[in-house]
Amino acid sequence: MMKRHGNEQVVENASAIGRFFSKLKDMELLPDECTRKEEKVLRFVDAETGLTFFLGVHSLGNGVTFGGVRLLPNGMERAGLRDALRLSEAMTHKLSMIGEPYGGSKMVVLPSESGKSEVVLHRIGEYVEAMNGSFITAIDFGFEPEDALKIREKTKHLLGFDGPGSIGASGVTTAIGAFRGIKVLLEEAFGSPRITGRSFAIQGMGSVGKKLAELLLEHGGRIFISDTDSKRLRPFESIAQATVTEPDDLLFVGADVLCPSGPGCVISQQTIPKLRSRIIAGVANCVLENEVRDDLLLKEKNILFAPDFVLNAGGVIQGIAEYKGKEDLKDAVDRLPLIQKNLRAVFKRSRERNIGSMAAAKELSKLRRITR
């Protein structure tokens, strides 16, 4: 059962989460309805483990929603709510831009003081499974690749990992799609898509950032890299074309292309005046702290911005391929040119309407949802 305790809900049975989705479907909420309506964000605490969850559902689509699950440190409840709201909305736009009928959702988990453990990972899987296929997910920020295997032991609705039951880690297709998209950005900003001779600053060397770095080096790029986990940087320390940089300095090294690939909200009113890059490639989700204000500030500074829900769609493209029963990456990789096509459409609309690229991308997303 689910019972109220102050402003939170203490969950004693995972089936209560499944009923949350049933309630939303019964209400027939529209995709464009405000995400901040109380019934569309559920905050709950697991009585057994002390885990705090935020489950955001921005749109229901055809009744199946896609969205990652991310892990934040204990106590970051304000950030958890923000991420559930913004990332579920971003997933709605991401799916719309690639022409899929599914809804956008997001689960954010805050562990108790005891931190992450096998019990915690299993419990996350149990809640995903309790949603009866209404929530299809993959691991996101805060998890390691091996964590997916533990979560998967309790649910069949986690996709995009490296192990039995999946066609591979979704970070690979996300990085390949972003790499191809970066070529469009280079052509838009400099008149040529060539990687050779260009510099790239990658903030965050998780599965996506690492693969993107490898692709850029392979094609003649110079990279600046940072991560709060020094172990992730070691494979690149002896490479002449790679420079390890302190995380606080990475945004401002002046590389041709800045690629935020870790935490969100790093491009802000405070950081934009100090940026020296010509291009920002939104590899991570929700890299703008304020999407309206910061989109305008970047346009005023003549910094070309690739909206994250357009550029990083490779992972969900793979997830949908898995969901439809595809058995290798080929089907997903074959759809990645859609990212380049969408970026060109965004920049064209941005020029024609004299608006920022984030605003242009959201307009296109809304038009495609209306006409589908």
C-alpha positions in Angstrom: 0.0 0.0 0.0 1.0 3.7 -0.2 0.3 6.0 2.6 1.0 9.7 3.2 3.6 10.8 5.7 3.9 14.6 5.7 4.8 15.7 2.2 6.1 12.3 1.1 4.7 8.9 0.3 6.1 5.9 2.1 5.8 2.9 -0.2 5.4 -0.5 1.4 4.6 -2.4 -1.8 6.1 -1.9 -5.3 2.7 -2.5 -6.9 1.7 1.0 -5.7 4.1 2.4 -8.4 2.3 0.4 -11.1 -1.0 1.9 -9.9 0.5 5.4 -10.4 0.9 4.8 -14.1 -2.6 3.3 -14.3 -3.9 6.5 -12.7 -2.2 8.7 -15.3 -3.6 6.6 -18.1 -7.1 6.9 -16.7 -6.8 10.7 -16.6 -5.8 10.8 -20.3 -3.2 13.5 -19.7 -2.1 15.3 -22.8 1.6 15.3 -23.9 1.9 19.1 -23.6 0.3 19.3 -20.2 2.5 21.0 -17.6 5.0 18.7 -16.0 4.7 20.4 -12.7 1.2 19.2 -12.0 1.4 17.3 -8.8 -0.1 14.1 -10.2 2.7 13.8 -12.8 5.7 13.7 -10.4 5.7 11.1 -7.7 8.1 11.4 -4.8 8.2 8.2 -2.7 10.4 6.6 0.0 10.9 2.9 0.1 10.2 1.8 3.6 12.6 -1.2 3.5 15.8 0.5 2.1 15.2 4.2 2.8 15.6 4.9 -0.9 14.0 8.2 -2.1 12.6 8.1 -5.7 11.3 10.8 -8.0 9.4 9.5 -10.9 8.5 12.1 -13.5 6.1 11.4 -16.3 6.0 14.3 -18.9 3.9 12.5 -21.5 2.3 9.1 -21.9 2.4 8.7 -25.6 0.9 5.3 -26.6 1.0 4.1 -23.0 4.7 3.1 -22.9 7.2 5.6 -21.7 11.0 5.6 -22.1 13.4 7.3 -19.7 16.6 6.6 -17.8 17.2 6.0 -14.2 19.9 8.1 -12.5 21.5 8.0 -9.1 22.2 11.2 -7.1 24.0 11.5 -3.8 22.0 11.3 -0.6 20.3 14.5 0.4 20.0 16.1 -3.1 16.3 16.1 -3.1 15.9 19.5 -4.8 18.1 18.3 -7.6 16.2 15.0 -7.8 12.9 16.8 -8.3 14.5 19.1 -10.9 16.0 16.2 -12.8 12.8 14.2 -12.8 10.9 17.2 -14.3 13.4 18.4 -16.8 14.7 15.0 -18.0 11.2 13.5 -18.5 10.4 16.6 -20.7 13.6 16.2 -22.6 12.7 12.6 -23.3 9.3 13.6 -24.7 11.1 16.0 -27.1 13.8 13.3 -27.9 11.2 10.8 -28.9 9.2 13.3 -30.9 12.2 14.3 -32.9 12.9 10.7 -34.0 9.3 10.1 -34.8 8.4 7.6 -32.1 5.0 7.3 -30.4 6.2 6.7 -26.8 6.0 9.0 -23.8 8.8 10.7 -21.8 9.6 9.8 -18.2 12.5 9.7 -15.8 13.4 8.0 -12.5 15.8 9.7 -10.1 17.0 7.7 -7.1 18.6 9.0 -3.9 20.1 6.3 -1.7 20.1 6.3 2.1 23.2 7.2 4.0 24.4 3.6 3.5 24.9 4.3 -0.2 24.6 2.0 -3.2 24.6 -1.8 -2.6 23.2 -4.9 -4.3 20.1 -4.6 -2.1 19.6 -1.1 -3.4 20.1 -2.1 -7.1 17.7 -5.0 -6.7 15.1 -2.7 -5.2 15.4 -0.3 -8.1 14.8 -3.2 -10.5 11.8 -4.4 -8.5 10.2 -0.9 -8.8 10.9 -0.8 -12.6 9.3 -4.3 -13.0 6.3 -3.2 -10.9 5.4 -0.7 -13.6 4.5 -3.6 -15.9 6.2 -2.3 -19.0 4.9 1.3 -18.7 8.4 2.5 -17.9 11.3 1.3 -20.1 14.7 2.4 -18.8 18.5 2.3 -19.0 21.1 3.3 -16.5 22.2 6.9 -16.5 24.4 9.3 -14.4 25.6 7.8 -11.1 25.6 4.1 -12.1 28.5 2.0 -13.3 28.1 -0.5 -16.2 28.1 -3.5 -13.8 25.2 -2.0 -11.8 22.9 -2.6 -14.8 23.5 -6.4 -14.5 22.3 -6.3 -10.8 19.2 -4.2 -11.7 18.4 -6.5 -14.6 18.2 -9.4 -12.2 14.9 -8.0 -11.0 13.4 -6.6 -14.2 13.2 -7.3 -17.9 12.5 -3.6 -18.7 16.0 -2.3 -18.3 17.8 -2.1 -21.7 21.0 -0.8 -23.3 23.6 -2.6 -21.1 26.6 -4.8 -21.8 25.4 -8.3 -20.9 23.0 -11.1 -21.7 19.6 -9.8 -22.8 20.8 -6.6 -24.4 22.5 -5.7 -27.7 25.1 -3.6 -25.9 25.7 -0.6 -23.8 23.7 2.4 -25.0 26.6 4.7 -24.3 28.2 3.5 -27.5 25.3 4.4 -29.8 24.9 7.7 -27.9 28.5 8.6 -28.6 28.4 7.5 -32.3 25.3 9.6 -32.8 26.9 12.6 -31.1 30.1 12.2 -33.1 28.2 12.3 -36.3 26.2 15.2 -35.1 29.4 17.1 -34.2 30.3 17.0 -37.9 27.1 18.9 -38.7 28.0 21.4 -36.0 31.5 21.9 -37.5 30.1 22.4 -41.0 27.5 24.9 -39.6 30.1 26.9 -37.7 33.3 26.6 -39.8 32.1 25.5 -43.2 33.7 22.0 -43.1 32.8 18.8 -41.2 36.4 17.8 -40.8 37.5 16.6 -37.4 41.2 16.7 -38.1 42.9 19.8 -36.7 39.9 20.7 -34.5 40.0 20.6 -30.7 37.3 19.2 -28.4 36.8 19.6 -24.6 34.9 16.6 -23.1 33.6 17.1 -19.5 32.9 13.6 -18.1 34.5 10.4 -19.2 31.8 7.9 -18.5 30.7 5.4 -21.2 29.6 8.2 -23.6 32.5 10.6 -23.0 35.1 7.8 -23.3 33.7 6.5 -26.6 33.4 10.0 -28.0 37.0 10.8 -27.1 38.2 7.6 -28.8 36.3 8.5 -32.0 37.6 12.1 -32.1 41.2 10.9 -31.6 40.7 8.3 -34.3 39.7 10.9 -36.8 42.5 13.4 -36.0 41.0 15.6 -33.3 42.8 17.0 -30.2 41.0 16.5 -27.0 40.9 18.0 -23.5 39.3 15.8 -20.9 38.2 15.9 -17.3 36.4 13.7 -14.8 36.1 13.6 -11.0 37.1 10.0 -11.2 40.8 9.9 -12.1 40.6 6.2 -13.1 38.6 7.1 -16.1 41.4 9.4 -17.4 44.3 7.0 -17.1 43.8 5.3 -20.6 44.4 8.7 -22.2 47.3 10.1 -20.1 50.0 8.8 -22.5 48.2 10.0 -25.7 49.9 13.1 -27.2 46.7 14.5 -28.6 44.9 14.2 -25.2 45.3 16.7 -22.4 43.9 16.0 -18.9 42.4 19.1 -17.4 40.9 19.9 -14.0 37.1 19.7 -14.0 36.7 23.3 -12.9 38.8 24.5 -15.8 37.5 22.2 -18.6 34.6 24.5 -19.7 37.0 27.4 -20.3 40.0 25.8 -22.2 38.8 27.4 -25.5 38.5 24.2 -27.5 36.6 24.6 -30.8 33.8 22.3 -29.5 32.8 22.0 -25.8 31.1 18.6 -25.1 29.5 18.5 -21.6 29.1 14.7 -21.1 28.6 14.5 -17.3 26.3 16.4 -14.9 23.7 18.7 -16.3 23.1 22.5 -15.9 26.8 23.4 -16.4 26.1 26.0 -19.0 24.6 28.9 -17.1 24.4 32.7 -16.6 27.7 32.4 -14.6 29.7 30.3 -17.0 28.6 31.6 -20.4 30.5 34.9 -20.2 33.7 32.9 -19.7 33.2 30.4 -22.5 35.7 30.6 -25.4 34.4 27.7 -27.5 32.6 28.4 -30.8 30.3 25.3 -30.4 28.6 23.5 -27.5 27.6 20.0 -28.2 25.0 18.9 -25.7 26.1 15.3 -25.1 24.8 15.1 -21.6 21.1 15.7 -20.8 19.9 19.2 -19.9 23.2 21.0 -20.0 21.6 24.5 -19.9 20.7 25.6 -16.4 17.9 27.8 -17.7 16.8 26.7 -21.2 15.2 30.0 -22.2 17.7 32.4 -20.7 20.8 30.5 -21.6 19.7 29.7 -25.1 19.3 33.4 -25.7 22.7 34.2 -24.1 24.5 31.7 -26.3 22.8 33.1 -29.4 23.9 36.6 -28.4 27.5 35.4 -27.9 27.4 33.6 -31.3 28.0 30.2 -29.8 26.4 27.4 -31.7 24.5 25.1 -29.4 23.3 21.6 -30.3 20.2 20.8 -28.1 21.0 17.7 -26.1 17.7 15.9 -26.8 18.6 16.2 -30.5 22.3 15.3 -30.4 22.2 12.5 -27.8 19.3 10.5 -29.2 21.4 7.5 -30.2 20.9 5.8 -26.8 17.1 5.8 -27.0 17.2 4.8 -30.7 19.1 1.7 -29.5 16.7 1.2 -26.6 13.7 1.2 -29.0 15.4 -1.2 -31.3 15.9 -3.6 -28.4 12.3 -3.0 -27.3 11.2 -4.0 -30.7 13.2 -7.2 -30.6 16.2 -6.4 -32.7 19.2 -8.6 -31.9 22.2 -6.5 -32.9 23.2 -2.8 -33.1 22.9 -2.5 -36.9 19.2 -1.4 -36.8 20.0 1.3 -34.3 23.2 2.5 -36.1 21.4 2.6 -39.4 19.0 5.2 -37.9 21.7 7.5 -36.5 21.8 9.7 -39.6 18.4 11.0 -38.4 20.3 12.9 -35.7 22.3 14.8 -38.4 19.1 15.5 -40.4 17.3 16.8 -37.3 20.2 19.1 -36.4 20.2 20.7 -39.8 16.4 21.2 -39.5 16.9 22.9 -36.1 19.6 25.3 -37.3 17.6 26.1 -40.4 14.6 27.0 -38.2 16.8 29.0 -35.8 18.1 31.1 -38.7 14.7 31.6 -40.3 13.0 32.7 -37.1 16.0 34.4 -35.5 15.6 32.3 -32.3 18.0 30.2 -30.3 18.6 26.6 -31.3 16.9 25.2 -28.1 13.7 27.2 -28.9 13.8 26.1 -32.5 14.2 22.4 -31.5 11.3 22.6 -29.1 9.1 24.2 -31.7 9.9 21.4 -34.1 9.3 18.8 -31.5 5.8 20.2 -30.7 4.9 20.4 -34.4 5.9 16.8 -34.9 3.8 15.7 -32.0 0.8 17.6 -33.3 1.1 16.2 -36.8 1.9 12.6 -35.9 
